[in-house]
Amino acid sequence: MIMEYKLDSILLTLEKILKEVTPGQNLEGGFPESDDDDYTEKFAAFCEIAKEQIAEKDCYVSNILEKALEYHIAKFSGDTVPFNICSIGCGAGEPDRIMLQNVSDPVNYVGIEINAKSCHMAKATLKDLPRAQVTIINEDFMQMDLTSLPQFDLVLMIHVHYYIKDLKTMFGRLHQLAKENAKIVIISENLTAKQRIVRIFFEKEFKFPFRDSQDLLQVLDEMGVSYTSEALPNKGVWHLDRCFKEDFSSQFSKNVLDFMCQAALKNYPQEVRDMCVKYLRTCCRKTPDGGLVLDYSASAIVL
């Protein structure tokens, strides 16, 4: 209760400051669509502080993908036709590599990624996979011609929908890529203390609201689309010791802070950055060895 009061107090102060502030740069559409190094560096910083979750075979992404694939693996076992997977917003390819290196049957994998540098990284991350034929496409999923692609047995969207304004159109385009009886798996963060600060910045930076898993379910209900949804069994963890020790002053720590807040904080006054650090410190829990970590949770929505 005391922590919640502190968080509410910090958020109210931050919201009051932001009402009077215009970012020094208008990031129309959000920084993931930029082809400069900014987003790629921010994502790389996230991968570093979350590397234990990404590296573990039983990490939350691997766990849910294994469950989603179970039906298809049984269905296509022994079939000479390769299993077709499309990953929307594949980024640098880390979670998808976990999945692809554990498949036992041939797979045709297509990754679609809007950021050119991330595409280059994904090609390096996903090379030399013995049972996967990998293709990476540098396109905007919401704008590209989907008729140029085959239909897929599994369509993945892992932490990508936040940056798409028109969710109903997004769901329609996902279905265009899916074969009959295919699965569409969308992984989305749940609303947590961390996400409350994201909501404050997101609309200011991206010009539309941040939507979590419950928001996605509401849109699907409005569309009359059938789905299943479940919380992922393993929580994600951000290891923030290094960042707090550096007082978020190094470029690495600044990238982490930007990614966590989904904002280019260099474009805001120093007091905004300081309030964000204070908020995140309040959200953190201490580990037995004295470290500071921030928990987050996610859900899988399967269509």
Phi, psi and chi 1 to 4 in degrees:
 res  aa     phi    psi   chi1   chi2   chi3   chi4
   1 MET       -  -43.9 -178.6   67.3   76.1      -
   2 ILE   -63.9  -42.3  -66.4  175.5      -      -
   3 MET   -62.5  -43.4 -171.5 -174.2   79.8      -
   4 GLU   -59.7  -40.0  -72.3  -63.0  -36.6      -
   5 TYR   -62.6  -43.3  174.6   77.4      -      -
   6 LYS   -63.0  -43.5  -72.1 -178.8  178.3  178.8
   7 LEU   -62.7  -45.6  -67.0  176.8      -      -
   8 ASP   -59.6  -41.8  -71.0  -17.1      -      -
   9 SER   -63.2  -43.7  177.2      -      -      -
  10 ILE   -65.1  -43.2  -63.9  169.9      -      -
  11 LEU   -63.1  -41.4  -74.2  178.4      -      -
  12 LEU   -62.0  -42.6  -74.2  171.2      -      -
  13 THR   -64.1  -43.6  -56.7      -      -      -
  14 LEU   -63.9  -43.8 -174.9   57.6      -      -
  15 GLU   -60.4  -39.8  -73.9  177.8  -34.2      -
  16 LYS   -63.4  -42.3 -175.8  176.7  179.6  180.0
  17 ILE   -64.2  -45.2  -64.9  170.7      -      -
  18 LEU   -67.4  -26.7  -71.0  175.6      -      -
  19 LYS   -61.5  -27.1  -76.9 -179.6 -179.1  178.5
  20 GLU   -97.6    2.8  -51.8  -59.7  -36.3      -
  21 VAL  -117.1  135.4  170.9      -      -      -
  22 THR  -111.8  127.2  -59.7      -      -      -
  23 PRO   -55.6  148.5  -22.5   32.3      -      -
  24 GLY   -69.9  -11.3      -      -      -      -
  25 GLN  -142.3  133.1  176.2 -174.8    6.1      -
  26 ASN   -87.9  110.7 -174.0  -14.0      -      -
  27 LEU   -91.9   63.5  -58.1  175.2      -      -
  28 GLU   -51.8  119.4 -166.4   74.6   35.1      -
  29 GLY    88.4  -11.6      -      -      -      -
  30 GLY    99.3  146.1      -      -      -      -
  31 PHE   -67.4  -20.0   59.7   72.3      -      -
  32 PRO   -60.5  -23.9  -27.1   37.2      -      -
  33 GLU   -83.6   -5.3  -62.6 -169.2    5.8      -
  34 SER   -76.3  142.3  171.8      -      -      -
  35 ASP   -94.1    5.4  -84.6  -21.1      -      -
  36 ASP   -81.5 -175.4   61.6   20.8      -      -
  37 ASP   -80.9   -9.5  -69.1  -15.9      -      -
  38 ASP   -56.3  -55.7  -77.2   -3.0      -      -
  39 TYR   -66.4  -40.7  178.1   71.6      -      -
  40 THR   -60.0  -41.1  -54.3      -      -      -
  41 GLU   -68.0  -38.0  -70.3  177.2   -1.6      -
  42 LYS   -65.0  -43.0  -65.7  178.5 -165.0  -27.5
  43 PHE   -66.9  -38.5 -177.0   74.1      -      -
  44 ALA   -62.5  -37.4      -      -      -      -
  45 ALA   -65.1  -40.9      -      -      -      -
  46 PHE   -59.3  -45.2  154.2   72.5      -      -
  47 CYS   -60.2  -34.8  -69.7      -      -      -
  48 GLU   -66.9  -46.2  178.4   67.0   21.1      -
  49 ILE   -80.1  -14.1   63.7  169.7      -      -
  50 ALA  -111.3   17.1      -      -      -      -
  51 LYS   -62.0  -30.9   61.2 -175.6  177.4 -177.4
  52 GLU   -64.4  -38.2  -67.5 -177.2   13.4      -
  53 GLN   -70.7  -38.5  -74.6  -63.7  121.5      -
  54 ILE   -72.5  -35.3  -68.2  174.9      -      -
  55 ALA   -77.6  -30.6      -      -      -      -
  56 GLU   -67.3  137.0  -68.9  174.5    2.7      -
  57 LYS   -62.4  -31.9 -176.6  178.2  177.6 -178.8
  58 ASP   -97.4   24.1   62.3  -12.8      -      -
  59 CYS   -63.8  165.8   78.3      -      -      -
  60 TYR   -62.3  -35.4   74.7   97.7      -      -
  61 VAL   -66.1  -48.8  172.9      -      -      -
  62 SER   -60.2  -40.2  178.7      -      -      -
  63 ASN   -60.8  -49.2 -173.9  -71.5      -      -
  64 ILE   -73.8  -33.2 -165.5   61.9      -      -
  65 LEU   -67.6  -37.1  -67.1 -177.8      -      -
  66 GLU   -61.8  -41.0 -175.9  176.0  -38.7      -
  67 LYS   -66.5  -42.1 -179.9  174.8  -73.3 -170.0
  68 ALA   -66.5  -33.6      -      -      -      -
  69 LEU   -81.4  -14.7  -77.3  166.6      -      -
  70 GLU   -53.5  -46.7 -175.4  176.8   -3.3      -
  71 TYR   -63.0  -45.4  162.9   77.7      -      -
  72 HIS   -70.5  -36.6  -72.2  -67.5      -      -
  73 ILE   -61.2  -41.2  -70.8  172.5      -      -
  74 ALA   -66.7  -41.4      -      -      -      -
  75 LYS   -66.8  -38.9  178.5 -178.5  176.7 -175.5
  76 PHE  -100.1    2.3  -73.1   90.6      -      -
  77 SER   -58.3  125.5 -179.9      -      -      -
  78 GLY    81.5   -4.9      -      -      -      -
  79 ASP   -76.5  141.5 -159.9  -36.0      -      -
  80 THR   -80.5  -11.9   57.2      -      -      -
  81 VAL   -84.2  123.2  178.5      -      -      -
  82 PRO   -63.2  151.0  -21.4   32.7      -      -
  83 PHE   -79.6  129.5 -173.8   71.4      -      -
  84 ASN  -103.5  123.3  -66.7  -37.7      -      -
  85 ILE  -122.6  135.3  -60.3  174.6      -      -
  86 CYS  -121.9  128.4 -177.2      -      -      -
  87 SER  -113.5  114.7 -179.5      -      -      -
  88 ILE   -87.3  125.8  -50.4  -59.7      -      -
  89 GLY    68.4   52.5      -      -      -      -
  90 CYS   -70.0  -12.6   64.1      -      -      -
  91 GLY    58.9 -136.3      -      -      -      -
  92 ALA   -86.6    0.1      -      -      -      -
  93 GLY    88.2    7.6      -      -      -      -
  94 GLU   -61.7  -54.0  -69.7   90.8  -13.7      -
  95 PRO   -62.4  -36.6  -22.5   35.0      -      -
  96 ASP   -67.4  -31.5  -68.8  -10.1      -      -
  97 ARG   -62.9  -40.2 -178.6  175.3  178.3   82.8
  98 ILE   -56.8  -44.3  -64.5  171.0      -      -
  99 MET   -67.0  -48.7  169.8 -176.0   64.8      -
 100 LEU   -70.3  -30.1  -66.3  173.9      -      -
 101 GLN   -77.9   -7.3   67.8 -171.5    5.0      -
 102 ASN  -108.7   -0.3  -70.3  -49.5      -      -
 103 VAL   -75.4  148.4  -62.8      -      -      -
 104 SER  -105.0  -11.4   57.3      -      -      -
 105 ASP  -117.5  161.7  -64.8  -48.0      -      -
 106 PRO   -59.3  140.7  -22.4   33.0      -      -
 107 VAL  -133.5  134.2  169.1      -      -      -
 108 ASN   -99.8  118.6  -73.9  -29.1      -      -
 109 TYR  -116.5  130.2  167.8   93.9      -      -
 110 VAL  -121.7  122.0  174.6      -      -      -
 111 GLY  -106.1  131.3      -      -      -      -
 112 ILE  -112.5  124.7  -60.0  172.7      -      -
 113 GLU  -143.7  130.7  171.7   55.7   45.9      -
 114 ILE   -78.3  -25.4 -165.1  170.7      -      -
 115 ASN   -91.8  122.7 -175.8  -77.0      -      -
 116 ALA   -63.6  -41.4      -      -      -      -
 117 LYS   -68.7  -37.3 -172.4  166.4 -176.0  178.6
 118 SER   -61.9  -38.1  -67.2      -      -      -
 119 CYS   -59.6  -44.2  -76.9      -      -      -
 120 HIS   -60.5  -42.0 -179.7   74.1      -      -
 121 MET   -66.9  -39.3  -66.1  169.6   68.1      -
 122 ALA   -63.9  -38.6      -      -      -      -
 123 LYS   -61.1  -38.3  -70.3  176.3 -178.2  177.8
 124 ALA   -72.3  -40.6      -      -      -      -
 125 THR   -65.7  -36.5  -58.9      -      -      -
 126 LEU  -101.8   13.0  -60.7  174.4      -      -
 127 LYS   -80.7  162.6   69.0  178.1 -178.2 -180.0
 128 ASP    61.2   33.7  -58.3  -32.0      -      -
 129 LEU   -95.2  115.3  -67.8  166.0      -      -
 130 PRO   -62.8  -30.3   21.2  -32.5      -      -
 131 ARG  -109.5   11.4  -71.2  175.0  -67.5  -81.6
 132 ALA  -122.7  127.6      -      -      -      -
 133 GLN   -94.0  112.8  179.7   67.2   43.0      -
 134 VAL  -107.0  131.9  174.4      -      -      -
 135 THR  -129.0  129.5  -58.0      -      -      -
 136 ILE  -113.7  127.9  -55.3  -63.8      -      -
 137 ILE  -116.3  124.5  -59.6  173.5      -      -
 138 ASN   -90.8   85.5 -176.8 -160.4      -      -
 139 GLU  -144.7  162.5  -68.0  -88.5    6.7      -
 140 ASP   -88.1  113.0 -179.1  -13.5      -      -
 141 PHE   -54.3  -36.4  166.9   67.3      -      -
 142 MET   -77.2  -11.7  -65.9  -62.3  -71.7      -
 143 GLN  -117.4  -21.1  -59.4  -64.4  -32.1      -
 144 MET   -71.2  161.2   68.1 -176.8  -66.6      -
 145 ASP   -81.9  107.1  178.0   12.9      -      -
 146 LEU   -75.0  -17.5  -61.5 -177.4      -      -
 147 THR   -67.9  -15.4   62.3      -      -      -
 148 SER   -79.3   -8.4   63.7      -      -      -
 149 LEU  -105.4  154.0  -63.5  174.0      -      -
 150 PRO   -73.9  175.2   29.9  -36.3      -      -
 151 GLN   -92.4  157.3  -71.9 -170.9  -55.4      -
 152 PHE  -121.8  155.8  -64.0   88.5      -      -
 153 ASP   -80.7  -28.6  -58.0  -64.9      -      -
 154 LEU  -142.3  126.4  176.8   65.8      -      -
 155 VAL  -116.2  124.4 -179.3      -      -      -
 156 LEU  -111.9  143.0  -58.0  173.9      -      -
 157 MET  -141.4  103.8 -178.6  174.7  -88.0      -
 158 ILE  -107.5  107.3  -57.7  174.8      -      -
 159 HIS    54.8   47.5  -62.3  -52.9      -      -
 160 VAL  -120.8  -31.2  172.3      -      -      -
 161 HIS   -61.3  -20.6   71.2  -83.9      -      -
 162 TYR   -55.1  -31.6  -42.4  114.1      -      -
 163 TYR   -93.6    6.2  -50.1  112.9      -      -
 164 ILE  -109.2  122.9  -63.4  175.4      -      -
 165 LYS   -74.5  -45.6 -175.2  174.3 -176.6  179.1
 166 ASP   -96.9   93.4 -173.7  -14.2      -      -
 167 LEU   -70.9  -34.7  -65.9 -179.0      -      -
 168 LYS   -64.2  -43.1  -70.4 -175.9  178.4  179.9
 169 THR   -65.2  -38.0  -61.9      -      -      -
 170 MET   -58.7  -47.5  177.6 -164.9   81.4      -
 171 PHE   -61.6  -39.9  -76.3  124.3      -      -
 172 GLY   -61.7  -41.9      -      -      -      -
 173 ARG   -70.2  -35.1  -69.4  178.0   69.5   81.7
 174 LEU   -61.0  -42.2  -70.1  172.1      -      -
 175 HIS   -66.4  -30.5  -83.8  -73.3      -      -
 176 GLN   -61.1  -31.3  -80.4 -176.6 -104.3      -
 177 LEU   -83.6  -14.2  -69.4  176.2      -      -
 178 ALA   -93.8  134.9      -      -      -      -
 179 LYS   -67.7  166.4  -66.7  179.5 -178.5  179.0
 180 GLU   -62.3  135.1 -174.0  177.2   -1.4      -
 181 ASN    69.2   12.9  -63.8  -37.6      -      -
 182 ALA   -76.0  170.3      -      -      -      -
 183 LYS  -115.0  139.4  -76.3 -172.6 -178.0  -68.3
 184 ILE  -113.6  122.5  -61.2  169.9      -      -
 185 VAL  -117.1  121.2  178.6      -      -      -
 186 ILE  -117.1  123.1  -58.0  168.0      -      -
 187 ILE  -104.7  126.6  -65.1 -179.8      -      -
 188 SER  -135.9  142.6  169.5      -      -      -
 189 GLU   -69.7  146.2  -73.8 -161.8   45.7      -
 190 ASN   -85.8  159.8  -59.2  -38.9      -      -
 191 LEU   -70.7  117.7 -178.1   61.0      -      -
 192 THR  -127.8 -179.1   60.7      -      -      -
 193 ALA   -57.9  -39.7      -      -      -      -
 194 LYS   -62.3  -42.1 -178.4 -178.6   81.1   67.7
 195 GLN   -68.8  -20.4  -67.2  -54.8  -16.9      -
 196 ARG   -63.6  -35.7  -67.9  173.0   66.9 -165.3
 197 ILE   -76.3  -30.6 -161.0  168.2      -      -
 198 VAL   -61.9  -42.7  171.9      -      -      -
 199 ARG   -58.0  -35.5  -74.9  179.5 -178.9  -92.4
 200 ILE   -64.3  -43.4  -71.1  178.2      -      -
 201 PHE   -83.3  -32.0  -77.1  103.4      -      -
 202 PHE   -57.6  -50.2 -155.5   89.5      -      -
 203 GLU   -66.4  -32.9 -169.5  161.4    0.5      -
 204 LYS   -67.9  -37.8 -159.7  171.2 -171.3   71.4
 205 GLU   -85.9  -41.4  -65.8  -93.3  -25.2      -
 206 PHE  -102.5   -9.6  -69.3   79.3      -      -
 207 LYS    72.1   15.1  -46.2  -53.7  178.6 -169.6
 208 PHE  -155.2  162.5   55.2   88.3      -      -
 209 PRO   -71.4  155.6  -15.6   29.0      -      -
 210 PHE   -76.7  134.4  175.2   86.1      -      -
 211 ARG  -120.2  126.2  -80.6   76.6   55.0   89.1
 212 ASP   -98.2 -167.3   65.9    6.7      -      -
 213 SER   -61.8  -39.1   54.5      -      -      -
 214 GLN   -65.1  -34.6  -71.2  -57.3  -50.1      -
 215 ASP   -65.6  -39.7  -63.8  -49.4      -      -
 216 LEU   -61.8  -43.6  -73.9 -178.4      -      -
 217 LEU   -63.6  -36.2  -61.9 -176.6      -      -
 218 GLN   -63.5  -42.1 -177.6  176.6  -18.6      -
 219 VAL   -64.7  -42.2  173.0      -      -      -
 220 LEU   -63.5  -39.2  -71.7  169.9      -      -
 221 ASP   -62.2  -42.8  -72.3  -22.1      -      -
 222 GLU   -62.6  -33.5  -68.9  171.8   -1.3      -
 223 MET   -83.7  -11.0  -64.8  174.0   67.8      -
 224 GLY    72.6   29.3      -      -      -      -
 225 VAL   -93.6  133.6  176.1      -      -      -
 226 SER   -77.6  144.9  -61.7      -      -      -
 227 TYR  -159.6  165.6   60.5   83.5      -      -
 228 THR  -122.1  149.4   60.7      -      -      -
 229 SER  -142.1  136.7  174.4      -      -      -
 230 GLU  -149.6  146.3   59.3 -179.2  -68.9      -
 231 ALA   -68.5  139.6      -      -      -      -
 232 LEU   -72.0  141.8  -58.9 -174.3      -      -
 233 PRO   -70.1  -27.7   22.6  -32.9      -      -
 234 ASN  -108.2  126.1  -63.1  -28.5      -      -
 235 LYS   -74.6  147.0  -74.3 -173.0  175.2 -178.5
 236 GLY   -81.4  156.5      -      -      -      -
 237 VAL  -136.2  130.8  178.4      -      -      -
 238 TRP  -101.2  122.9  -59.3   64.0      -      -
 239 HIS   -92.0  107.2  -62.5  -95.0      -      -
 240 LEU  -109.0    9.6  -63.3  178.2      -      -
 241 ASP   -51.8  -52.8  -69.5   24.7      -      -
 242 ARG   -57.4  -42.5  171.6 -179.0  170.5 -176.9
 243 CYS   -65.5  -43.4  -62.8      -      -      -
 244 PHE   -70.2  -35.5  -78.8  110.6      -      -
 245 LYS   -63.1  -33.8  -72.9  176.3 -178.5  176.3
 246 GLU   -86.7   -1.1  -63.0  171.0  -10.7      -
 247 ASP    55.1   34.2 -167.3   27.1      -      -
 248 PHE    52.4   35.8  -74.1   88.3      -      -
 249 SER   -98.6  -25.0   58.9      -      -      -
 250 SER   -75.4  163.6   71.5      -      -      -
 251 GLN   -63.4  -37.5 -171.5   55.8   54.2      -
 252 PHE   -58.9  -49.4  171.6   83.1      -      -
 253 SER   -65.5  -35.9  -65.6      -      -      -
 254 LYS   -64.1  -38.4  -70.9  175.5 -178.4  176.5
 255 ASN   -64.6  -41.3  -74.3  -23.3      -      -
 256 VAL   -60.5  -47.1  169.9      -      -      -
 257 LEU   -62.2  -42.9 -169.9   60.0      -      -
 258 ASP   -60.1  -45.2  -82.5    5.9      -      -
 259 PHE   -66.0  -38.9 -164.4   89.4      -      -
 260 MET   -68.6  -35.2  -63.7 -176.3   78.5      -
 261 CYS   -92.9  -10.0  -64.4      -      -      -
 262 GLN    55.1   48.7  -69.4  -67.5  -65.3      -
 263 ALA  -151.4  147.4      -      -      -      -
 264 ALA   -87.5   87.8      -      -      -      -
 265 LEU   -69.2  -15.0  -67.2  175.4      -      -
 266 LYS   -64.0  -18.7   65.3 -177.5  179.5 -178.5
 267 ASN   -90.4    3.2  -60.6  -39.2      -      -
 268 TYR  -115.5  161.9  -68.4   85.4      -      -
 269 PRO   -61.8  156.5  -21.8   32.4      -      -
 270 GLN   -57.1  -34.9  178.9   68.8   25.7      -
 271 GLU   -65.5  -27.9   62.2  179.0  -30.6      -
 272 VAL   -67.8  -46.7  170.8      -      -      -
 273 ARG   -59.2  -44.6  172.3 -162.9  168.9  -81.1
 274 ASP   -62.2  -38.3  -67.8  -16.6      -      -
 275 MET   -67.0  -36.3  -67.6  -63.3  -65.9      -
 276 CYS   -65.4  -44.0  -67.8      -      -      -
 277 VAL   -62.2  -43.2  172.4      -      -      -
 278 LYS   -61.7  -41.5 -177.4  178.3  179.9 -179.2
 279 TYR   -63.4  -47.6 -177.0   85.0      -      -
 280 LEU   -65.6  -36.8  -67.7  175.2      -      -
 281 ARG   -61.6  -39.8 -178.7 -179.1  -72.0  -82.2
 282 THR   -66.5  -32.5  -53.6      -      -      -
 283 CYS   -74.8  -26.0  -69.4      -      -      -
 284 CYS   -68.8  154.1  -79.9      -      -      -
 285 ARG  -116.6  155.0   63.1  176.3  172.1   84.7
 286 LYS   -91.6  137.4  -75.4 -170.6  176.5 -177.9
 287 THR   -86.6  165.0   59.5      -      -      -
 288 PRO   -55.4  -28.3  -28.3   36.1      -      -
 289 ASP   -90.3    8.6   60.6   -0.3      -      -
 290 GLY    90.5    4.4      -      -      -      -
 291 GLY   -75.9  165.3      -      -      -      -
 292 LEU  -113.3  122.9  -71.5  172.1      -      -
 293 VAL  -131.4  153.9  -62.5      -      -      -
 294 LEU  -119.6  121.4 -173.1   65.5      -      -
 295 ASP   -83.9  147.6  -64.6  -38.1      -      -
 296 TYR  -142.4  156.0   66.1   93.6      -      -
 297 SER  -128.4  158.0   65.8      -      -      -
 298 ALA  -141.0  162.7      -      -      -      -
 299 SER  -126.2  153.7  -70.2      -      -      -
 300 ALA  -108.8  127.3      -      -      -      -
 301 ILE  -110.3  121.4  -60.9  169.0      -      -
 302 VAL  -115.9  122.9 -177.3      -      -      -
 303 LEU  -104.3      -  -48.8 -179.2      -      -
